[in-house]
Amino acid sequence: MPEQTARTARAAFPKGSLPMRVRDHLAEVFADEPFPEAFGVRGARGYSPGVLALVTVLQFSEDLTDRQAAEAVRDRLTWKYAVGAELTDAGFDHTVLPRFRARLADHGMERVVFDRLLEHCKEAGLVAAGGKQRTDATHVISSVRNLNRLELAGESVRAALEALAAAAPSWLAGVVDVTEFATRYGPRIDSWKMPSSQVKRDRLAQVFGQDALVLCQAAWAKDAPVWIRQIESVALLRQVLVQTCLIGSDSRGRQVTGKRDAGSDGVPPGQLRLASPYDSDARWAARGDGLFWCGYKIHLTETCTTLPTDTDTDTDTEPEWQGPPNLITDVHTTDATVPDVKATAPIQAKLAGHGVKPAGHYLDSGYPSAELITRAMKQDIRMVTPVLLDRSAQAKAADGFDKTAFTISWKTRQVRCPAGKTSSHWNPVKQHGKDAIVITFSVLTCRDCPFQLQCTTSKLGRRMLTLRPKELHENLARARAEQKTDTWKNKYALRAGVEGTINQALDLTGIRRARYRGLPKVRIQHAFSATALNIVRLDAWWTTGPLDRTRRTSRLEQLSYRLSA
C-alpha cells in the first residue's frame, strides 16, 4: 500500500468505506496465488489477477459496467486504496476486464474467488457445517434478442455469413453470390420488416432454409478446409437447419427445403433446441402460467442462523443482532430447462465438498423427491421441504381410499385394503428409469366389494396401486404426514427469508439479467455477484449489523393501523 494513498484515504474517510474495509479485512482472499494456470509469467508484465478479481467484485457490488469500473479505479480514492495504487496511477483500459473473465472461463475458474471467500469465512467461524441453510432459484434473462422460429432461421444464416466474411472471405466468395446474400442478410433479420402475408413468410422460410443448406453443404464438402466447419456460428447453423427445416425433393428430384411444422413434423426437446445463434447455451423455459423466458436459472444457497434478540417492539430502540451474518454458501447456474429437482444433489454435494454441509436444508416443493430425501438423510442432511402430495383421484377427491388407507406388508409382499381383502399380484417394475412396485387386486375380489365406488374408477373394476421401494415409500409417507402439522409449518417459515436474498441480489447486482453470452461467462457473473453480496453483508456486519435496518413505520401510519383495527 503506497503511504500517500493510505494517508490521504484515511484523512478523507476516517470511518472507512466498503472498498477500504475489504482491503483491510480480506486482502488475502484477493491474492494472485490461485491464478497461475490462467495467467503465465512469460512476456510483458500484465495486471495482477488478484487486483482484477477485487475490481470485479467491487464492480458487481455497485452494478457497474466495465467502463465505469475502470473509471472508478482511475478517479475514486477508496478504490485506489482497495487495489493499492498510487494516487497518480492512471489505472487500466476497460477491455482488460472482459479479457480477465475470458481467461477464467477458459480455465474453468468461474468460482475461484467465491470459494476463497467462503474458505476465509469458514476459517473465521462465520460459516460451518451442521447449521441451517436455505435455497431458492430465480430466472435469468439472456443477453440476446428474443427470436421467433423464422427470425432464428434467417439470423443464423446471417451470423454464419458474418463470421465467414471475417475469417474466410476468399472461400466465402467462391461458394455463394456475395452481392445477393449481402442484400438479403446485410441488416439484421427482424419480423417487423418481414412480409405480413403468411404465404410470403412461408416462402421466406424456404429461402432461409435453402441458403443455410447451401452454406452447410459447402462447409462440409470434402475439399473445404476443416477449420471452416469448426467456426461456432457455422456449426450452430447446421443445428438450426435441422430444427427449423425439412429437406426433401420435388417431383423433378431436385433437393428442396421446407419449414418444419412443430405439430406434425416435431421439433427437438427444449434442452436441445437452440434459441439464438449468438448464445448456444440460452434456452426457452416456462414457469407457471405467467413466466416465459429465454436464458438461464440461478440457485442461491445461504446460511440462515441470524436471529434478532427479543426486544420490546413498542420502544424506539433498534433490535440487536446475534451471531454471524447470513452468507451465500453456494451459487449454481444452469440453463433454463433444468428443473429444480436436478439441482438438489449437485448443490448438496458442493456444500459437503467445501465443508459447510447443512444439518437442515430448507427448500421449496420443486427440489425434493423420494430418492433425494432418502439420500440426504444418509448424509445427515434433513431436507425441510414440502413434498408433492398424492395425486391419485381418490386423494384429490378426499372422499375415497388413497394409499394411506391400505396396509402394506413388505415381508409377505401383500397389501390389505380397507375392506380387509389382500392383493393378488406384487410386481416390481421400472417406471421412467426408477424402481417401482405395481400392486394389483383381483377383479373377483373388487367386483362385489361394497366400497368399490370409493376405491376405484377402473373399467375393469379393480384397484391398482403403484408404490416406491420400502425405504423411499416410508420416507415419502412420513414427510407427507409431517408437513401437515403446525410444528412443521412454523419451522418451514424460515425458508421465506431466501426470497429477500433473491431480491437483494437483483437490486444490488442485477443478477436476473445476464451480462454476457454463454453459460461459462454467466456462471462467472453469478459467482462474482454472490461474492459481492457476501462482501456487502460482511461490511454491514463489520460496521452495524448483518442485515439492513428495516424502515421505521411512521407515527401517522401507526395511527392509521390502530384506527383500521
VENNORKA-V948091 format. One record per backbone hydrogen bond with DSSP energy under -1.0 kcal/mol. CO is the residue of the C=O (numbers start at 1). NH is the residue of the N-H. E is the energy in kcal/mol with one decimal. If there is no record, write none. Layout:
BEGIN
co & nh & e
CO & NH & E
CO & NH & E
END
This chain:
BEGIN
co & nh & e
2 & 6 & -2.3
3 & 7 & -2.7
4 & 8 & -2.4
5 & 9 & -2.5
6 & 10 & -2.3
7 & 11 & -1.8
8 & 12 & -2.4
9 & 13 & -2.6
13 & 16 & -1.6
17 & 21 & -2.8
18 & 22 & -2.4
19 & 23 & -1.8
20 & 24 & -2.3
21 & 25 & -2.8
22 & 26 & -2.5
32 & 35 & -1.6
35 & 39 & -1.7
48 & 52 & -2.3
49 & 53 & -2.2
50 & 54 & -2.1
51 & 55 & -2.7
52 & 56 & -2.2
53 & 57 & -2.2
54 & 58 & -2.5
55 & 59 & -2.5
56 & 60 & -2.1
57 & 61 & -1.9
59 & 64 & -2.6
65 & 69 & -2.4
66 & 70 & -2.4
67 & 71 & -2.3
68 & 72 & -2.1
69 & 73 & -1.9
70 & 74 & -1.3
71 & 75 & -2.6
72 & 76 & -2.0
76 & 80 & -1.9
77 & 81 & -2.1
78 & 82 & -2.0
79 & 83 & -2.3
80 & 85 & -2.6
86 & 89 & -1.5
93 & 96 & -1.8
94 & 97 & -1.1
95 & 99 & -1.4
96 & 100 & -2.1
97 & 101 & -2.3
98 & 102 & -2.2
99 & 103 & -1.9
100 & 104 & -1.9
101 & 105 & -2.6
102 & 106 & -2.5
103 & 107 & -1.4
104 & 109 & -3.0
105 & 108 & -1.1
111 & 115 & -3.0
112 & 116 & -1.7
113 & 117 & -2.3
114 & 118 & -2.2
115 & 119 & -2.3
116 & 120 & -2.2
117 & 121 & -2.5
118 & 122 & -2.1
119 & 123 & -2.4
120 & 124 & -1.8
121 & 126 & -2.7
122 & 125 & -1.1
131 & 359 & -2.5
131 & 360 & -1.9
132 & 304 & -2.0
133 & 362 & -3.1
134 & 302 & -2.3
136 & 300 & -2.6
138 & 298 & -2.3
140 & 296 & -2.9
141 & 514 & -3.2
148 & 152 & -2.8
149 & 153 & -1.9
150 & 154 & -2.1
151 & 155 & -3.2
152 & 156 & -1.9
153 & 157 & -1.3
154 & 158 & -2.1
155 & 159 & -2.6
156 & 160 & -2.0
157 & 161 & -2.4
158 & 162 & -2.4
159 & 163 & -2.1
160 & 164 & -2.5
161 & 165 & -2.5
162 & 166 & -1.1
163 & 167 & -2.6
164 & 168 & -2.8
168 & 172 & -2.4
169 & 173 & -2.3
170 & 174 & -1.0
172 & 175 & -1.3
172 & 176 & -1.7
176 & 178 & -1.1
177 & 181 & -2.5
178 & 182 & -2.5
179 & 183 & -1.7
180 & 184 & -1.7
181 & 185 & -3.2
182 & 186 & -1.2
190 & 193 & -1.6
197 & 201 & -2.0
198 & 202 & -2.4
199 & 203 & -2.0
200 & 204 & -2.2
201 & 205 & -2.2
202 & 206 & -1.7
203 & 207 & -1.9
204 & 208 & -2.6
205 & 209 & -2.4
206 & 210 & -2.7
207 & 211 & -2.6
208 & 212 & -2.3
209 & 213 & -2.3
210 & 214 & -2.2
211 & 215 & -2.1
212 & 216 & -2.5
213 & 217 & -2.7
214 & 218 & -1.9
215 & 219 & -2.6
216 & 220 & -2.3
221 & 224 & -1.3
225 & 228 & -1.2
228 & 231 & -1.2
231 & 235 & -2.3
232 & 236 & -2.5
233 & 237 & -1.6
234 & 238 & -1.4
235 & 239 & -1.3
236 & 240 & -2.6
237 & 241 & -2.4
238 & 242 & -1.6
239 & 243 & -2.1
240 & 244 & -1.7
241 & 245 & -1.6
244 & 260 & -2.6
246 & 258 & -2.6
248 & 256 & -2.5
250 & 253 & -1.8
254 & 250 & -2.1
256 & 248 & -2.9
258 & 246 & -2.9
261 & 265 & -2.2
261 & 266 & -1.2
269 & 272 & -1.8
269 & 273 & -1.5
283 & 295 & -2.9
285 & 293 & -2.2
287 & 291 & -1.0
291 & 287 & -2.5
293 & 285 & -2.5
294 & 142 & -2.7
295 & 283 & -1.5
295 & 336 & -1.6
296 & 140 & -2.4
297 & 334 & -2.5
298 & 138 & -2.0
299 & 332 & -2.4
300 & 136 & -1.8
301 & 329 & -2.8
301 & 330 & -1.5
302 & 134 & -2.4
307 & 322 & -1.4
312 & 315 & -1.5
320 & 309 & -2.5
327 & 303 & -2.2
330 & 301 & -2.4
332 & 299 & -2.8
334 & 297 & -2.4
335 & 338 & -1.5
339 & 342 & -1.3
340 & 343 & -1.7
343 & 347 & -2.1
344 & 348 & -2.3
345 & 349 & -2.4
346 & 350 & -2.2
347 & 351 & -2.3
348 & 352 & -2.2
349 & 353 & -2.3
350 & 354 & -1.6
351 & 356 & -2.7
352 & 355 & -1.3
357 & 130 & -3.3
359 & 382 & -2.7
360 & 133 & -2.4
361 & 384 & -2.5
362 & 135 & -2.3
364 & 367 & -1.5
369 & 373 & -2.6
370 & 374 & -2.0
371 & 375 & -2.7
372 & 376 & -2.6
373 & 377 & -1.9
374 & 378 & -1.7
376 & 381 & -3.0
377 & 380 & -1.5
382 & 361 & -2.6
383 & 385 & -1.0
384 & 363 & -1.7
392 & 396 & -2.4
393 & 397 & -2.3
394 & 398 & -1.6
402 & 405 & -1.7
403 & 406 & -1.7
407 & 416 & -3.0
409 & 413 & -1.1
409 & 414 & -1.7
414 & 409 & -3.0
415 & 423 & -1.8
416 & 407 & -2.6
417 & 420 & -2.0
421 & 417 & -2.9
425 & 440 & -1.9
427 & 438 & -2.7
429 & 436 & -2.3
431 & 434 & -1.6
434 & 431 & -2.9
436 & 429 & -2.9
437 & 467 & -3.2
438 & 427 & -2.4
439 & 465 & -2.5
440 & 424 & -2.3
440 & 425 & -2.0
442 & 446 & -2.0
443 & 447 & -2.5
446 & 449 & -1.2
449 & 452 & -1.4
451 & 455 & -1.0
452 & 456 & -2.7
454 & 401 & -1.8
463 & 441 & -2.1
465 & 439 & -3.6
467 & 437 & -3.0
469 & 473 & -3.1
470 & 474 & -2.7
471 & 475 & -2.1
472 & 476 & -2.4
473 & 477 & -2.6
474 & 478 & -2.4
475 & 479 & -2.2
476 & 480 & -2.4
477 & 481 & -2.1
478 & 482 & -2.5
479 & 483 & -2.1
482 & 485 & -1.9
485 & 489 & -1.8
486 & 490 & -2.5
487 & 491 & -1.9
488 & 492 & -2.8
491 & 494 & -1.4
492 & 495 & -2.0
493 & 496 & -1.1
494 & 497 & -1.2
495 & 498 & -1.9
496 & 499 & -1.5
497 & 501 & -1.0
498 & 502 & -2.1
499 & 503 & -2.0
500 & 504 & -2.7
501 & 505 & -2.7
502 & 506 & -2.0
503 & 507 & -2.8
504 & 508 & -2.8
505 & 509 & -1.9
505 & 511 & -1.1
506 & 510 & -1.2
510 & 513 & -1.5
512 & 141 & -2.8
518 & 522 & -2.1
519 & 523 & -2.4
520 & 524 & -1.5
521 & 525 & -2.3
522 & 526 & -2.3
523 & 527 & -2.5
524 & 528 & -2.5
525 & 529 & -2.2
526 & 530 & -2.5
527 & 531 & -2.0
528 & 532 & -2.6
529 & 533 & -2.3
530 & 534 & -2.2
531 & 535 & -2.2
532 & 536 & -2.3
533 & 537 & -2.0
534 & 538 & -2.8
535 & 539 & -2.6
536 & 540 & -2.0
537 & 541 & -2.1
538 & 542 & -2.6
539 & 543 & -1.6
540 & 544 & -2.3
540 & 545 & -1.9
554 & 558 & -2.3
555 & 559 & -2.4
556 & 560 & -2.1
557 & 561 & -2.3
558 & 562 & -2.2
559 & 563 & -2.4
560 & 564 & -2.2
561 & 565 & -1.5
END
